[in-house]
Amino acid sequence: MAKYTEFCNEVIKNVGGKENISGVVHCMTRLRLNVKDKSKVNVEAVKEVKGAIGAQFSGEQFQIIIGQHVSEIYPEFCEISGIEKTKSIEENLDKEPFDFKKIPGKVLDFISGSIAPILPIMMGAGLFKMLYAMLGPDLFNVMNVEHPFMKMISIVGNCGFYFMPIFVAWSTAKKVNTSIPMALLLGALLIDPNILSIVTTGEPFKMYGILSMPLVNYAQTLLPTLLTVWVLQYVFKFFDNVIPKSFKIMGVPFCTLFIMIPLMFCGLAPIGNWLGEGMSWVITTLYDVAGPLAIALVSAVFPFLIATGMHVAVGQIGLVNMTTAGFDPVVFVGMNIAYYAMSGMIVAYLIRAKGEEKQMAGVNAVTLIVGGISEPTIFGVLVRNKKAMIVQVIGSAIAGLVGGFLGVTVYSFGATNFMTILQFAGGPGQDFINACIACGIAFIVPLVLGLMIGFDEKKGFKLRKFKSNKLSK
């Protein structure tokens, strides 16, 4: 018997069987299933399966919270359920009746599923940008920016974001199951040097001599490519269906590009760019109007966002702001502060815990602080322990206010564990210092408050035990 066979079989049985599963993917901690009939899913039964920390619907996805070893379970789950690992999670769902209520969930699923595959690029490039900022004159000033090492890490860091339209084209094409070569070409055209030259000089330009092209620089953008590839799937499918087989190899690519190029440059890409700028404007306006209160609010409710899966939607707003403006003053700031508040809370919980509860709390603390995985703490402690939630919310809100008043800003992507503070590097040196103050307060306040008031007895983290051949390593 394979290592996770019993777990997979129990989950499959309680989600309506293999025939009810249309797709499955996974993130860092969750197995994400698309099911044909939600009424056949026994959520409470899945929660009780050994190895499941929690389970819930988020939009159209049924998510099973497992932990860091979800990547080990995923291949076996796919094999047992008969679902290909690369299969689009939207497949076989096109026969569902149209429902306006499902639109937000489908949009969220499309965006998150399209961006998830390129997160390693953002993280890797973000770390290079962060290192450049730390070593350069804006922070510690230990190396000259003309040094070959500094030039190299600057090139790598900038490259990861400059070519974002191409990366997004690839991941979105995989998500919607359309032509990857066509998507890559369209993404490359958005940042073609000839197009950028036209934009830079401000020359009026008409696509095919007919349609005026808005002069926009699409380097580092997300939404223009997302929208373009979403439409590409229908245009490509149309020509693939109507062009005779003997002409497909030439006719389908040519006809698809002939239609998509003006459609992209004169309609889809500008609309995507305007949407991105609009979202950035909303965040900036929120910050201008509410100021520190906006950061405090995001920080205070962040655990609830994760528990309901809404952190993905909120995170996309911050992501668009990062790729549009180059920094984020609200969303990622609040999220990062909330992480340090949660770390302080779990350390206090560990100190106050006794017996077996202390052992379980220790596992949680290591998973959160070192591994950067928050779900076990959220579902194992916060949602079960009223005092723990109070400690978390108070600490996050206070630190969020402080961070807002100090004007801290996230400038780069980086580690999501105790090194998260480095995401604030990349701007003025004082901003990094202010971020250290805010995050320090976020850790200390819940730690002290938790030690003072304690936690609800016997309502904390419960770790299910497994036999040696199940979910243990």
N, C-alpha and C positions, 0 to 999 in steps of 0.2 A: 504493500500500500504506500502510495506517495505521501509526502509529509503533511499536506494540507487537504487530503481527499475528503475526510469527514467534514471539515469546515465547509468546503465548497459544496458538497452534497446537501448539507443542511441549509445553506443559504439558497441554493437553487430550488430546493423543495419549498421553501417559505416565500419565494418570490413568484410562485406560480408555475415552476418547472422550466425546463429548457426552452419549450415552445413560446414562453412568455417573454424571453429575453431577446431583444433586438440588437443590443450592442453593449460593450463594456470597455471602459478605460479606467485609468487610475491616476491619482496625483501622488503627493508625498505620503499621505496617510489614509486616503480613502479609496475604496473600490466604488466606481461610479457606473451604475447600470441604467440603461434605457429599457423600459418594459412596454409591452404593447397594451396591457390592461392593468392599470394601477390598482384596481379593486381586488386583484388576485394576490397582492403583496401583503403579507402579514408582518407589519413593521415590528410589533412587539415580540413576535417569535424570533425574528432576525436579531433583535437586540440581545436575546438570551442565548444565541449561539456562542459557544466557546470560541473566543478569539475576537469577538465583536465588542468594541468599546461603546458603540452607539450606532443608530441607524435613523435615517430621515429622508423625506423627499425634499429636494431643493429644485424648484421649477419642475422640469420634466424628468430630472434625474433622481434615481433612488441611490442614496449615498450610504455606504457602510463604513464607519470609522473603525480602522484596524490598527494603524500605527506604522512605524517605519518599515516593517517588513512586508508591506502591501505589495511591493514590487516582486517579492518572492512568491506570493500567493497568486498574483495576476496570471502568469503563464499557465499554471495548473487549472485555474478557474476557467480560462478560455478553452483549454483542452477538454475539460469535463463538460462544459456547457455547449461545446461545438461552435463557439464564436471565434472567428479569426482575430488575432491580436491587432491587425491593421484595419479591421473593418470599421467603416464609418458608423458612428453611433446614431446617425439619423436614418440609416438604411431600414427599409421596411416600415417606416412610419408615415410615408407619404399618403397612405390610404386613410389616415385619420381625418374625421370631419373637421373643417376649419373652425377654430374657436379663438375669439379675440383674447380671452383670458390666458391662453397659452402663449401668446406672442412674446410677452416679456421674458418668459422662461426660455423660449426658443432662441431669442436674441442673445440672452446671457450665455446659453449653451454654445451658440455659434462663436461668440467673441472669445470666451474662455477657452474653448476647444481649439481655436485658431492660434491663440497666443501662447498657450501652454508649451508647445514643442520648441518655441524659440526662447523660452526663459533662460536656459543655460547660456545662450549667447549674450543676453542682457546681463546676467550675473557675472559671466567671465569678463566681458568688456567693462562692466561697471567696476569690477575690482581693479582693473588696470587704471581706469580714470581716477579711482579713489587713491591708489598708490601714488599716481602722479601728483595729485593735489596735496597729499601728505608730505611728500619729499620736496615739493616745490616751494616757491617763495610765499605762497598763500597760507602755509601752515608752519611746518618745522624748518623749511629753508635749508635742507641738508645737501641738496644737489642743484647745480645750475641747470636751467631748462635747456641749455644748448648741449648738455652732455648726451652722448649717444644712447645711453640707457634711458634717459628721460625722453628723448625723441621717440625711441622705440615703443615705450609703454604708452606714450601719448597717441601714436599712430594706431596701435592695437585698440586702445580704448575708444577712440573716435570712430574707427572702422566698424566696430560692432553696432554702432547706432546710425552711422551715415548710410549704410546699405540696408537699413531696416525694411524698405519697400520690397527688396528681393527676398529677405528672410521671411517676411510676412506672406509674400506670394506663395512660397513653398508650403508653409504650414497651413495656410487657408485652403490651398488646393487639395491637400491631403484631407483636411476636415470635410470639405464638401464633395470629395471624390471626383474631381475634374482633372483636366490635363495639366500636369505639373510643368511640362516644358512651356506651354502657352502662358501660364501664370508667371513663370520666371521671366520670360521675355517682357511681359507687360510691366512687371515690377522694375526690371532693368531700364526700360524706356523712361520711367518716371524720373530717374536720376541720370539719364544719358547726358554726357557733356554738352552735346549740341543743344539739347533742350534747356539745360541750365544756362548756357550762353545766351540764348534768346531771352530767358527770364531775367538774367543779370543786366543785360543791355536795355531791357525794357522795350524791345522791338515788338510792334503789333504783329501777330502771326495767325494765319488762318489755316486750319487743318484741311488738307486737300484743296486749299484755296477757297474754301466755302465757309467753314465754321470758325469763328474767332475763339482762340484758346486763351483762357485766363492765365496770366503770368504768375505762376506759383512755384516755389521751390519745395519739392516733396521729399527732400532728403530727411531722414530720421522720422518720417511720419508712419502712422499705423493705419488710421481709418481709410485714407484714400485707396490703399491696396486691398483692405478687407472688403470694401464695398465693390471694388472692381472685380475681384475674383468671385465674389458671390454672384454677380451678374454673368461672369464668364461661364459658369457651370451651365447656365441655360442656353447661352449662345452656342457654345461648343456642342452641347447635346443636340440642339436643333440641326446644325449642319451635319453632325455625325449620323443623324437619322435620315436626312433627306438626300444627301449626296450619294450617288451610286458607289458601290464598293470599289469599282475599278478606278475611281477618281479620288477616293478618300485620302490617300497618302499625301496628295498635294492640295486637293480642294478644301478639306476640312481646316487645316492650319491657315491657308490663305484667306478664306472667307471669314473665319473667326477673327483673325487679326484685322482684316479690312473693316469689319464692323466695330470691333472692340477699341481700336486705337482712337478714333474720333470720339467715341462714346466715353472713353476713359478721360481723355485730356479736356474735353469740352463739357463734360457733365459729371461723371461719377467721382473722379479725383477731386475736382473743386468742391463738390458737395461734401465729400469726406473731410476735406481740409476745413471747410466752414464748420462742420460738426465738431471737429477737434478744437477749433478756436472757440466755439461756443461753450464747450464743456470747460475749457480753461478759464473763460470769462466768468462762468458760474462760480468756479472755485475762487477766483480772484475777488469777485464781488462778495461772496460769502465771507471771505477773510477780511475784506475792507469794511463790511458792515458789522459782522459779529466779532472780528478780531480773535483774541485769545479764546473766546467762548466756542468758536467753531472747532478749534483744535481740542479743547476740553471735551466737547460733545463726542467727536469721533473717537477719542481715546477712551472715554467712559463706556461707550456702547460697543466697542470693538469685539469683546468676547461674545456678545449677543449676535453680532454680525457673522462671526465664525460659526456659532452654533446653528444658525439658520441658513448658512451658505451664502449670505448676502455680502460677505467680505470680498467675494470675487467681483461683484458688480461695482462696489465702492472702489476696489483696487484698480479697476479699469479706468476710472476717472483720474486717479492719481497717475496712472501709467500714461494716459494721454497728455496730462499736464507735463510730465517729465519729457516726453518726446516732442512736445510742442514748444514749451518754454525753456526746457533744460533744467527745471527744478520743480519741486512741489512744496508749498508752504503749509499745507493743511492735512491732506489725507494720509500720506506716508509718515508725516510727522506724528500725527495722532496714533497711528498704528504702532510705530516704533516705541513711543512712550508707553503705550498700553502693554507692550511686550515686557518692558523693564518692570512695570508695576506688577504684572503677573509673576515675574521672577521673584520679586520681593515677597509677594504673598505666599508662594509655594515654599520658599525658604522658611518663613515664619510657621507655616503649616507643618513643615518637616520638624522643626524644633519643638513644636507643641505636641506633636503626635506621639503615641505610645504603642509599644508592642508591634504587632503585625502592621498596623496602620503606618508606623514610622518607616518600615521597609518599603511599603507601597509608595509612600510620599517621596522617599529617596529616589525610587525609579522615576517618578514623575518629574522631580527636580532636575535630574540628569537629562532626561528626554527633552525637557523644555530649554534649560539653560545651555547645555552643550549641543544637543541635537537641533534645537530651534523648532521643535514640534510642539504645538500648543494644544492640540485636540485632547490628549489624555488628561491634561490639567483642567481644561474647560469642562469636558463631559464627566471626568472623574471627581472633580472637586467643586468647581464653581456652580454648576447647575444643580448640585446636590446639597450644597452647604451655603445657607443664607448669609452667615457671617463672612464667609470667604468672599462672596460676591460683593458684600458691602465694602469690605476692605479693598477689594480690587477697584471698584467704581470710585471710591473716595480718593485713593492714591492716584489713579489715572486722571481724574478730573483736576486735582490740585496741580499735578505735574504738567498737565496740558495747558492750564492757565499760565503757569510759569513760562513754559515754552513759547506760548503765544505772546506774552508780554516781552520776552527776550527776542522774539522774531526769528526763531530757529527755522531752518529750511533743509530739506533733503535734496542733495545734489547728485547722488549717484546710487546705483544698485550695488548691493554687496551681501555680506553674510546676514543670515536671519537668526543667528544664535546670539551669544553674549557679545559678539563682535559687531552687532547691528549698529552700534554708535558710529562706526566708520562710514555709514551712509550719509552722515552729515558733513563729511569732508568733501571739498571740491569748490567751496565758496570762500568768502573771507574767513581768515583764521579765527576771528572773534565769534563767528557763527558756530564753529566747532566747539569752542569753549562753552558757549551758551548752551549748546546741545548736551554737553557733558553734565552741566548743572541740572538741566531739566530731567535728563534720564537718571541722574543720580538721585534726585528727589523722588522720581517715579519708583525707584527701587526701595529707598529708605522709608518712605511714608507707609506703604503697605506692610513692610517688615516690622516696623515699630508698632503700628496699629494692630497688626495680627498678634504680636506677642503680648500686647496689653489686654485686648478684649477676648482673645482666644477664638475658637471655632466650635461649631455645633458638633456635639459628640456623635460618633457612629453614623455620620452622614457624608463622609468624605469618600475618597478614592477607594474603589473596590476592584481589585485585579483578579480576574478569573484565572484559575490555575489549569494547566493542561497536562496531559500525559506526554511522555517524552517524545512521542512520534507525531505530536500535533504542532501547535504554534509556539514551540520553544526551540531555542537554538542549541 
